[in-house]
Amino acid sequence: MLIQAPTPSPTSTFLIHQPLFPRSASLNVSRVNGVMNTWSSRRELSRRMVVSAADDQSNSTANSERKRKVVEHICLLKTKENLTDEEEKDMLDYLYTTQYQMRGIVAISLGRISEENLENYTHAVYMRFQIKEDLAKFYENPFYLGVLKKHVMPYCHGLINVDYEAEVEDDILPIFRKGEEFNYGVEFVLLISFVDNAFGVPVQHALASLARLTHGFPSLIVQSTQGLNCNPSNKEFTHGVVIRFRSLEAFEIFVGSSEYKEMWRSEFQPITQKTLSIHFSVDPLSTEIM
């Protein structure tokens, strides 16, 4: 069975933010003295962004050498079809405010999934914890259990959790996902199930290729993490990936690039038995570090 590289659905029905230009447009954009100029090729735009970011990469090399371990939590929800706007707001508000009611959550984003998917998931929640012990306490916290019972499950008929340990730059802004560049954009979640006989070098090589590629697009990507699923209740997926893009346009450029498609075809497709990819828009939030 061939598994195509995860890409946005052409029949998106839940898009919150529209791209800067129509999907059908073939163009390149560069900023010269604050003026946006169009070019002739979207692929050329992708390549130019990579080249233009080379200096940024070299300048940040020293800072990026120091890493800090974090724990990523992903929850995908299947809400009922007749969910009202008021019920949706109630559910998302209570999930979002969990960060203020318990210790351990250092970052959170959530929203309505921006495309249809075969699994029919409608909403996504992403959280970051500093250590695994904080995540374990989160699952058992009475406040969180109350939120699930009173404000989530009455509106849902299914959910899935994926957790993994990852590394990020050892600095307060990337750890807590604070600052202007984290206030908006698109969250891309990719869940992967690798075949059993691929564990070891093939899986490590594929994930390393993805890490190198995301690192090579700093003009499109704010942060990317990946890791082995450590949630004992979920055996459906073996690994998780979360990538924060700067905009919907940046997301579409990356997943539509020949580099990404070729990497997926050569590195992932031969050893992958199942994938689930979703994305959702991130609304502007406060830049104050809590």
Secondary structure, DSSP 8 states (H G I E B T S, - for coil): ---------TT-S--SS--SS-TT---EEEEETTEEEEES-HHHHHHHHHHHTHHHHHHHHHHHTSEEEEEEEEEEEEE-TT--HHHHHHHHHHHHTHHHHSSSEEEEEEEE-SS--TT---EEEEEEESSHHHHHHHHH-HHHHHHIIIIIGGGEEEEEEEEEEEEEESSHHHHHT-SGGGSSEEEEEEEEEE-GGGTTHHHHHHHHHHHHHHHT-TTTEEEEEEEEB--TT--S-SEEEEEEESSHHHHHHHHTSHHHHHHIIIIIGGGEEEEEEEEEEE--------
